[in-house]
Amino acid sequence: MSKPIVAIVGRPNVGKSTFFNRLIGERRAIIEDEPGTTRDRLYGESFWNGREFTVVDTAGLLFEAEDLDLPEGEMNRRTREQARLAIDEADAIIFVVDGREGLTAADAEVGEILRPMAKHVVLAVNKCDSVERQLDAVEFYALNLGEPVAMSAFHGLGTGDVLDRVVAIFPESEIEEEDERHLRIAIIGRPNVGKSSLLNKLIGQERSVVSKVPGTTRDAIDTTIMVNGEPVTLIDTAGIRRSGRIEQGVEKYSVLRALRAIERCDVALLLIDAIEGVTAQDTHIAGMILEAKKGVAILVNKWDAIEKDNQTYYEFEDRVREAFKFIDFAPLLFISALDGQRTGRIIDLAREIQDQRQKRVPTGELNGFLRQAVLDQPPMAIKKGAHLRLYYAVQPQIEPPVFLFFANDGLLVHWSYARYLENRLRERYGFGGTPIVIVFRTRERKEEKESRP
C-alpha cells in the first residue's frame, strides 16, 4: 500500500507553508507575507499516531488577476484546475483559513470548490493564538465543511487536533495476500525518453498515448499482463522534470504521481535517452528510487539512433556507470523501444531483480561469512584507539534485504566498513539490482540483562 496523500489548500497568505514546514519538521517551504509566494508544489513525509503520509503544500488559490500578468479568466482557470488536481490526488484535504482576518469571500470561493467533491476535508482555522480567536473560529461553520479546528501553525497550538482528524480519515492499512502478490514494474524517467513507447512495446498494443510532446502521460497508468502464465503489472508514469521547470497545473501533480508509482513498485526501470546522454535529472531520479529502497535497472533507450563503432558501447557504458556509481549494483541494458531491440529481455531482468530482493541468507551461513570477512579485514572504529568487535549477524527482512550486525558498540563502526561488508555480500550472494540495508547494533552486556527485574 502506498502512503496516503494529504493536500494543504486555501487562499494565499493563510499560513499553509508554515503548517507544511511544521508537519515535515524542516523549513522547506518559503514563508513570506506576500500572497502567492508558493509557486511550485512541495511535498514531504510526515508521521502521526503511527501512520506515515505524504503532505503536499499547494500554491494559494487566487481569484483575481493580481500577478503573473495573466488575464483574469486565465488566472481563474489555472488556479481552479490546480486545486482540483491536488484534491483529486489526495486522500484527505486540510483547508486552511485565517482566524485573524475571519471568513472572507475568497474562503467561500475555495469552499465552493471543495464541497461538491467526494473528499474528506478537515477545516483548520490558523493563527488562533489566543483564547478569543479560538472562540471566534466558530464563524467558519458557515462554510458548511464540518467543525472548524482552531490552531496556530507558527506556535504549534492545535496542530495535533488537526492531525487527529486527518489520520482518522485514512483507510485501514491492508496487507496483500501472498497468493495475490505479483511483480510490479514502474517505468520512470524524464519527459520524452520513451516511457510510453516502451510500455506499448511490452504489452504489444496501443494502451498508452505515444507522443513527442513531453508530459503526455499525466497519470500513472497500470497495465497488468500475463507473462509465462504469471501476472506482471506495468506502471507507466509522467516524466519527472527539474523542480524549477515544473509548470503550473497538471504537470506539477504528475510528479507526485510518479513518486507514488515508485513507492508502489517492486522494480523501477530508469529510462535514459542515449541521444542526450545522462543528465543531472537522471541521477536525481535514480536517487529517489534508491531512497525508496526499490529494485532498479538502467535502460538506455534510443540506442538504435546512435552511430557506433567498436568502442561506442564500452565508452557509453563507462560514462553511465560513472554517473550512476551510487547505484553500481543496477544492471544496465541498451534498448530501442521503437524497434524492440532487447525489449524482450526486460521482464526477465525485472524478475531476476525481484528474486534478488527476496533472497534470504540463512543465519548460520551469514555468520560464517561474517567471521571470514572480519578475518580478512578487521572492523574499523571511528574513535581512535577504540576496541571494536563484531559478534554475529542476522537478516530480519527482505524486499529490500536488511542485515543486522551486532557489535560491542554499534556507534563506533566506520561507514567505510559498512561499504566493505556490502561489497563482500554482493560478491558472495549477488543481490544484483537491489539496495542492501546494513545496520549495526550494540549487543547488550550479559550483566545488564541479568540486572533487569
Backbone torsions as a table, in degrees:
resi	resn	phi	psi	omega
1	MET	NA	133.2	175.8
2	SER	-78.1	161.2	-178.8
3	LYS	-69.6	143.9	173.7
4	PRO	-61.8	152.1	178.9
5	ILE	-113.4	131.8	179.1
6	VAL	-118.5	121.3	179.2
7	ALA	-101.6	134.1	175.8
8	ILE	-99.7	116.8	-177.5
9	VAL	-125.5	165.2	179.1
10	GLY	153.7	172.4	177.8
11	ARG	-71.9	169.8	-177.5
12	PRO	-65.2	151.8	169.3
13	ASN	64.5	32.6	175.5
14	VAL	-102.7	-2.8	177.3
15	GLY	102.7	21.1	-179.6
16	LYS	-61.9	-44.7	-177.3
17	SER	-68.5	-35.6	175.3
18	THR	-61.3	-43.7	178.9
19	PHE	-65.3	-42.3	178.4
20	PHE	-59.2	-47.1	179.8
21	ASN	-60.6	-38.2	179.0
22	ARG	-66.5	-39.0	-177.3
23	LEU	-68.1	-38.2	-177.6
24	ILE	-90.7	-8.8	175.3
25	GLY	78.1	21.6	176.5
26	GLU	-155.4	158.7	-179.0
27	ARG	-89.2	83.4	-179.2
28	ARG	-100.6	-41.4	179.1
29	ALA	-78.7	139.4	177.9
30	ILE	-75.3	131.3	-177.4
31	ILE	-115.3	117.7	176.4
32	GLU	-140.9	156.3	176.6
33	ASP	-75.4	-16.1	-180.0
34	GLU	-70.3	122.2	-179.6
35	PRO	-59.2	143.7	176.0
36	GLY	82.7	18.1	-178.4
37	THR	-63.1	-41.2	-179.9
38	THR	-73.4	108.3	-178.8
39	ARG	-95.3	-48.8	-176.8
40	ASP	-100.4	154.3	176.7
41	ARG	-66.1	134.7	175.2
42	LEU	-117.2	144.4	177.6
43	TYR	-135.1	155.9	178.2
44	GLY	-160.9	173.3	-178.7
45	GLU	-105.3	141.2	178.8
46	SER	-138.1	168.7	-175.0
47	PHE	-147.8	132.8	177.8
48	TRP	-155.5	133.5	177.1
49	ASN	51.1	42.0	175.9
50	GLY	80.6	4.7	-179.3
51	ARG	-117.2	130.6	173.3
52	GLU	-92.6	144.4	177.6
53	PHE	-154.1	160.1	176.9
54	THR	-97.3	130.4	-179.4
55	VAL	-112.4	138.2	-175.2
56	VAL	-121.6	125.4	174.7
57	ASP	-95.5	126.5	-176.7
58	THR	-110.6	160.2	175.4
59	ALA	-66.9	149.3	178.6
60	GLY	-63.1	142.8	-178.7
61	LEU	-82.7	108.4	-179.6
62	LEU	-95.4	136.6	-179.4
63	PHE	-117.2	10.1	173.5
64	GLU	-133.3	148.7	-179.2
65	ALA	-80.8	70.7	-175.4
66	GLU	-88.0	-23.3	-179.0
67	ASP	-148.7	-172.5	-177.7
68	LEU	66.3	1.2	177.6
69	ASP	54.6	38.5	179.5
70	LEU	-108.7	146.1	174.2
71	PRO	-58.7	153.2	-175.5
72	GLU	-58.6	-42.3	-179.3
73	GLY	-63.5	-41.8	178.8
74	GLU	-66.5	-38.8	179.0
75	MET	-63.0	-46.3	179.0
76	ASN	-60.1	-42.9	-178.0
77	ARG	-63.1	-43.9	-177.2
78	ARG	-66.9	-45.3	-177.9
79	THR	-67.7	-39.6	178.4
80	ARG	-67.4	-38.6	177.9
81	GLU	-63.3	-42.0	179.8
82	GLN	-63.0	-42.6	179.0
83	ALA	-61.4	-44.8	-179.2
84	ARG	-65.3	-36.5	178.2
85	LEU	-65.4	-42.7	177.8
86	ALA	-62.8	-43.4	-178.2
87	ILE	-67.5	-42.3	-179.7
88	ASP	-60.8	-36.8	-176.6
89	GLU	-79.5	-23.8	-171.8
90	ALA	-84.8	152.2	172.1
91	ASP	-89.3	-22.7	178.1
92	ALA	-149.4	152.1	-178.8
93	ILE	-121.0	133.2	168.7
94	ILE	-107.4	112.0	-180.0
95	PHE	-95.3	110.2	-175.4
96	VAL	-96.6	129.7	175.5
97	VAL	-125.1	167.8	-174.2
98	ASP	-102.7	114.0	-179.6
99	GLY	-72.2	-21.0	178.8
100	ARG	-73.6	-45.5	-177.4
101	GLU	-81.2	-20.6	-178.4
102	GLY	80.3	-176.3	-176.9
103	LEU	-67.8	128.8	-179.3
104	THR	-121.2	167.4	177.6
105	ALA	-63.5	-33.5	179.0
106	ALA	-66.2	-37.5	175.1
107	ASP	-61.6	-42.6	179.5
108	ALA	-61.8	-36.8	178.0
109	GLU	-62.8	-44.6	178.2
110	VAL	-63.5	-41.4	177.2
111	GLY	-58.7	-36.0	178.2
112	GLU	-63.0	-33.5	177.8
113	ILE	-72.0	-40.7	-172.4
114	LEU	-76.6	-38.1	-171.6
115	ARG	-59.5	-43.2	-177.5
116	PRO	-72.9	-12.1	-174.8
117	MET	-89.2	140.3	-177.5
118	ALA	-81.7	65.2	179.4
119	LYS	-129.5	148.8	176.5
120	HIS	-78.4	128.1	-177.1
121	VAL	-121.5	131.3	171.6
122	VAL	-109.3	121.8	-177.5
123	LEU	-91.5	111.2	-177.1
124	ALA	-107.7	118.2	179.5
125	VAL	-93.8	104.1	-174.5
126	ASN	-84.6	166.7	177.2
127	LYS	65.3	27.0	175.4
128	CYS	-93.4	74.3	-175.1
129	ASP	-100.1	18.9	175.3
130	SER	-144.8	159.5	-179.8
131	VAL	-61.1	-37.9	-178.7
132	GLU	-62.7	-44.6	-179.3
133	ARG	-69.4	-32.9	176.9
134	GLN	-63.5	-38.5	177.7
135	LEU	-69.5	-35.6	-178.8
136	ASP	-71.2	-13.2	-177.7
137	ALA	-63.0	-17.2	-177.6
138	VAL	-64.6	-20.4	-179.5
139	GLU	-62.3	-21.3	-178.5
140	PHE	-78.2	-2.1	169.0
141	TYR	-56.9	-26.3	-177.5
142	ALA	-62.8	-18.8	178.1
143	LEU	-72.8	-13.3	178.5
144	ASN	59.0	43.4	178.6
145	LEU	-124.8	27.4	178.1
146	GLY	94.1	-171.1	-175.9
147	GLU	-73.3	125.5	176.5
148	PRO	-70.0	142.2	177.3
149	VAL	-112.0	115.2	-179.9
150	ALA	-74.8	137.4	179.3
151	MET	-155.3	168.4	170.0
152	SER	-133.5	105.5	-178.4
153	ALA	-63.6	-33.8	-178.0
154	PHE	-67.7	-44.6	-177.6
155	HIS	-93.7	-9.2	-179.5
156	GLY	80.7	13.2	-179.6
157	LEU	-81.9	128.2	175.1
158	GLY	77.0	-3.9	-179.3
159	THR	-66.4	-31.9	176.4
160	GLY	-64.8	-35.8	177.2
161	ASP	-64.9	-38.1	177.1
162	VAL	-63.7	-45.6	-177.9
163	LEU	-68.2	-32.1	174.8
164	ASP	-58.4	-42.7	178.8
165	ARG	-65.6	-41.5	-177.2
166	VAL	-65.6	-49.3	-177.1
167	VAL	-63.4	-33.2	178.5
168	ALA	-64.2	-22.5	-180.0
169	ILE	-76.6	-30.0	-174.1
170	PHE	-59.8	142.5	173.3
171	PRO	-68.0	155.9	178.1
172	GLU	-62.4	143.1	177.4
173	SER	-63.9	136.3	-179.9
174	GLU	-115.0	138.4	176.1
175	ILE	-106.1	121.5	-176.1
176	GLU	-67.6	138.2	177.9
177	GLU	-65.3	144.8	-176.5
178	GLU	-59.9	-39.0	-177.1
179	ASP	-74.8	-11.2	178.2
180	GLU	-97.2	-9.4	-178.5
181	ARG	-74.0	138.8	174.4
182	HIS	-152.5	168.6	-174.0
183	LEU	-65.8	131.7	176.6
184	ARG	-119.9	123.5	-175.4
185	ILE	-118.5	125.2	176.6
186	ALA	-103.4	135.1	177.1
187	ILE	-99.2	111.2	-169.3
188	ILE	-120.6	146.3	175.0
189	GLY	165.6	176.0	177.4
190	ARG	-66.1	165.9	176.4
191	PRO	-61.8	143.9	170.6
192	ASN	67.3	30.4	173.5
193	VAL	-99.2	-2.5	175.2
194	GLY	105.1	25.0	-177.3
195	LYS	-64.4	-49.6	-179.0
196	SER	-67.4	-36.0	176.5
197	SER	-61.9	-40.2	178.5
198	LEU	-66.2	-42.4	178.2
199	LEU	-58.3	-46.8	-178.8
200	ASN	-62.2	-37.5	178.5
201	LYS	-66.8	-39.5	-177.7
202	LEU	-70.3	-36.8	-177.6
203	ILE	-92.5	-11.2	174.2
204	GLY	76.8	15.1	177.2
205	GLN	-156.0	162.3	-176.5
206	GLU	-81.3	88.0	-179.6
207	ARG	-107.2	-15.8	178.9
208	SER	-123.9	149.1	178.0
209	VAL	-69.7	128.2	177.3
210	VAL	-108.7	122.0	-176.2
211	SER	-150.4	153.7	174.9
212	LYS	-86.1	1.5	177.0
213	VAL	-85.3	116.6	-179.3
214	PRO	-57.9	140.0	175.8
215	GLY	86.4	14.1	179.2
216	THR	-60.3	-42.9	177.5
217	THR	-82.8	111.0	-176.8
218	ARG	-95.7	-35.3	179.5
219	ASP	-105.9	156.5	170.1
220	ALA	-72.8	126.8	-175.2
221	ILE	-111.1	119.9	179.4
222	ASP	-94.6	130.1	176.0
223	THR	-132.6	120.4	179.3
224	THR	-99.0	127.7	179.2
225	ILE	-125.4	160.4	176.2
226	MET	-100.8	126.0	178.9
227	VAL	-126.0	114.6	-177.3
228	ASN	53.1	40.0	175.8
229	GLY	82.0	2.6	-179.4
230	GLU	-119.8	141.0	-179.6
231	PRO	-75.3	142.5	174.9
232	VAL	-135.9	127.8	178.1
233	THR	-100.6	126.2	177.6
234	LEU	-104.8	129.1	-178.2
235	ILE	-114.1	108.7	175.1
236	ASP	-88.3	140.8	-175.2
237	THR	-130.1	161.8	172.3
238	ALA	-67.9	150.7	178.0
239	GLY	-67.3	146.1	-179.8
240	ILE	-102.0	121.7	178.5
241	ARG	-103.5	170.8	170.5
242	ARG	-63.1	145.1	-175.0
243	SER	-58.9	-32.8	-179.3
244	GLY	-69.7	-15.7	-178.4
245	ARG	-106.8	3.5	179.2
246	ILE	-76.4	124.8	-174.7
247	GLU	-85.5	165.3	176.5
248	GLN	-62.0	147.1	169.3
249	GLY	91.6	-129.5	-167.4
250	VAL	-56.3	-49.3	-171.3
251	GLU	-66.1	-30.5	-178.7
252	LYS	-60.2	-43.8	-176.5
253	TYR	-81.8	-17.7	174.6
254	SER	-65.7	-29.0	177.1
255	VAL	-63.4	-44.2	179.0
256	LEU	-62.5	-37.6	178.1
257	ARG	-66.3	-36.4	176.5
258	ALA	-64.5	-40.5	177.9
259	LEU	-64.9	-38.4	177.0
260	ARG	-65.5	-36.2	177.6
261	ALA	-62.5	-38.6	176.6
262	ILE	-61.2	-42.7	178.4
263	GLU	-60.8	-38.9	-173.3
264	ARG	-80.6	-16.5	-173.5
265	CYS	-88.5	165.9	169.8
266	ASP	-95.0	-41.5	-177.8
267	VAL	-130.8	131.9	177.1
268	ALA	-105.0	129.4	173.7
269	LEU	-96.3	110.1	-178.7
270	LEU	-91.4	109.0	179.7
271	LEU	-88.9	133.7	171.8
272	ILE	-125.5	157.1	-174.5
273	ASP	-93.6	117.6	-178.6
274	ALA	-64.4	-29.8	-178.2
275	ILE	-71.6	-45.5	-178.9
276	GLU	-81.4	-23.3	-176.0
277	GLY	80.3	-175.8	-178.6
278	VAL	-76.6	130.5	178.1
279	THR	-112.4	168.5	177.8
280	ALA	-61.3	-34.1	179.9
281	GLN	-68.0	-34.0	175.7
282	ASP	-59.1	-44.9	-179.7
283	THR	-69.5	-31.1	176.4
284	HIS	-64.7	-42.7	178.7
285	ILE	-64.6	-41.3	177.3
286	ALA	-59.6	-37.0	177.1
287	GLY	-63.2	-37.0	178.0
288	MET	-67.0	-38.8	177.6
289	ILE	-65.1	-42.4	179.0
290	LEU	-63.8	-42.7	179.8
291	GLU	-62.0	-33.2	178.2
292	ALA	-80.0	-4.7	177.7
293	LYS	60.2	42.9	179.2
294	LYS	-102.0	157.7	171.9
295	GLY	-66.3	152.0	-175.5
296	VAL	-149.3	140.4	169.8
297	ALA	-129.2	142.7	179.0
298	ILE	-99.7	120.4	179.7
299	LEU	-111.2	119.0	176.9
300	VAL	-91.3	104.9	-175.9
301	ASN	-89.7	164.2	179.5
302	LYS	65.5	30.0	-179.9
303	TRP	-66.4	-23.4	179.0
304	ASP	-68.3	-21.2	-177.0
305	ALA	-88.2	0.9	-177.2
306	ILE	-96.5	130.2	172.3
307	GLU	-72.8	133.1	-169.5
308	LYS	-126.7	152.1	165.6
309	ASP	-132.1	-164.9	-175.1
310	ASN	-67.5	-20.6	-176.1
311	GLN	-106.2	-7.1	-173.5
312	THR	-57.6	-48.7	-177.7
313	TYR	-59.7	-47.4	-175.2
314	TYR	-68.6	-38.6	178.6
315	GLU	-66.7	-41.8	179.4
316	PHE	-67.5	-40.1	178.7
317	GLU	-60.4	-42.1	179.4
318	ASP	-62.1	-41.7	179.6
319	ARG	-65.4	-41.3	179.4
320	VAL	-65.9	-45.3	-179.4
321	ARG	-63.2	-37.1	177.9
322	GLU	-66.3	-41.8	-179.3
323	ALA	-67.9	-34.4	-177.0
324	PHE	-110.2	37.4	-177.6
325	LYS	-66.4	-19.3	177.4
326	PHE	-78.0	-10.4	170.1
327	ILE	-126.8	52.1	-176.6
328	ASP	-66.7	-8.9	177.7
329	PHE	-82.6	-8.9	-175.4
330	ALA	-77.7	128.4	175.1
331	PRO	-67.5	154.1	-175.8
332	LEU	-121.1	131.3	-178.1
333	LEU	-136.1	130.0	178.8
334	PHE	-96.8	122.5	-172.1
335	ILE	-134.8	171.4	167.1
336	SER	-137.0	109.6	178.1
337	ALA	-66.8	-23.3	-177.6
338	LEU	-71.2	-49.6	-177.6
339	ASP	-106.2	2.2	174.7
340	GLY	84.6	10.9	-178.7
341	GLN	-60.7	116.7	178.1
342	ARG	63.8	5.7	178.3
343	THR	-67.0	-22.9	178.0
344	GLY	-67.8	-12.9	-179.5
345	ARG	-93.3	-7.9	-169.7
346	ILE	-68.6	-47.5	-177.9
347	ILE	-62.6	-43.5	178.5
348	ASP	-62.2	-38.8	178.0
349	LEU	-63.3	-43.9	178.7
350	ALA	-62.7	-37.8	178.6
351	ARG	-66.3	-39.6	177.1
352	GLU	-61.4	-40.9	178.7
353	ILE	-64.6	-42.2	179.3
354	GLN	-64.5	-36.7	175.5
355	ASP	-61.0	-39.5	178.1
356	GLN	-67.0	-36.3	177.7
357	ARG	-65.4	-27.0	-177.8
358	GLN	-97.0	3.9	-177.6
359	LYS	-72.0	136.2	178.2
360	ARG	-125.8	129.7	179.7
361	VAL	-94.2	123.6	178.3
362	PRO	-55.9	146.5	-174.9
363	THR	-60.5	-42.6	179.9
364	GLY	-62.0	-44.2	179.6
365	GLU	-66.9	-37.2	-179.9
366	LEU	-64.9	-38.2	-179.6
367	ASN	-74.0	-28.6	171.7
368	GLY	-65.9	-40.0	175.3
369	PHE	-60.7	-43.6	-178.2
370	LEU	-63.9	-41.8	-179.9
371	ARG	-60.5	-42.2	-179.2
372	GLN	-70.2	-39.0	179.5
373	ALA	-64.0	-40.2	178.8
374	VAL	-69.6	-36.3	178.6
375	LEU	-65.0	-41.0	-179.5
376	ASP	-70.9	-36.5	179.3
377	GLN	-149.1	103.0	-179.6
378	PRO	-60.1	150.9	-177.3
379	PRO	-66.0	145.3	178.0
380	MET	-97.2	139.2	177.7
381	ALA	-104.0	143.8	179.5
382	ILE	-74.5	-19.4	178.6
383	LYS	-100.3	124.2	-177.4
384	LYS	-62.3	131.1	179.0
385	GLY	85.4	-5.7	-179.1
386	ALA	-75.8	146.8	178.6
387	HIS	-97.3	120.9	-175.6
388	LEU	-122.1	132.5	177.9
389	ARG	-132.8	139.6	172.4
390	LEU	-105.6	127.6	-173.3
391	TYR	-95.3	-55.7	-176.7
392	TYR	-158.0	171.6	-176.6
393	ALA	-140.4	151.8	174.8
394	VAL	-139.2	158.1	173.2
395	GLN	-115.4	97.5	-175.1
396	PRO	-83.1	-9.5	-170.7
397	GLN	-150.9	150.4	170.4
398	ILE	-121.1	171.8	178.6
399	GLU	52.2	64.6	1.4
400	PRO	-88.1	165.8	176.5
401	PRO	-64.7	129.8	178.8
402	VAL	-121.1	131.4	-179.6
403	PHE	-121.1	129.5	176.6
404	LEU	-104.7	124.6	176.4
405	PHE	-113.4	123.5	-176.9
406	PHE	-97.5	131.4	-175.5
407	ALA	-130.5	170.8	174.2
408	ASN	-69.3	-24.8	173.7
409	ASP	-155.4	99.3	-176.9
410	GLY	-62.7	-23.4	-178.8
411	LEU	-75.0	-13.6	-177.1
412	LEU	-88.0	-11.2	-174.2
413	VAL	-71.5	128.4	179.8
414	HIS	-73.8	145.3	-177.7
415	TRP	-59.6	-31.5	-177.9
416	SER	-66.8	-26.0	178.8
417	TYR	-74.1	-32.8	174.2
418	ALA	-62.2	-41.1	177.7
419	ARG	-64.3	-39.9	178.2
420	TYR	-60.6	-47.0	179.5
421	LEU	-64.3	-38.6	177.7
422	GLU	-62.2	-44.2	179.1
423	ASN	-62.3	-40.0	178.9
424	ARG	-67.5	-39.2	177.0
425	LEU	-61.6	-42.6	-179.0
426	ARG	-68.7	-37.5	178.3
427	GLU	-61.3	-37.7	-173.7
428	ARG	-90.5	-38.9	-171.8
429	TYR	-114.9	-6.3	177.6
430	GLY	94.7	-96.0	-176.4
431	PHE	56.3	36.2	178.6
432	GLY	-67.2	136.4	175.8
433	GLY	82.7	-0.3	-178.6
434	THR	-128.7	141.1	171.8
435	PRO	-64.4	152.8	172.5
436	ILE	-118.7	133.1	178.4
437	VAL	-104.6	123.9	179.5
438	ILE	-117.6	126.0	-177.4
439	VAL	-125.9	135.9	176.2
440	PHE	-106.6	130.7	179.8
441	ARG	-122.0	151.4	176.9
442	THR	-89.1	123.5	178.2
443	ARG	-77.2	132.8	179.1
444	GLU	-66.5	141.7	177.0
445	ARG	-72.0	151.4	-177.0
446	LYS	-61.5	-40.7	-177.9
447	GLU	-67.4	-29.4	178.2
448	GLU	-67.9	-40.8	178.7
449	LYS	-63.5	-43.3	-175.8
450	GLU	-69.2	-25.8	-179.1
451	SER	-79.1	-11.7	179.0
452	ARG	-72.8	144.0	179.0
453	PRO	-70.5	NA	NA
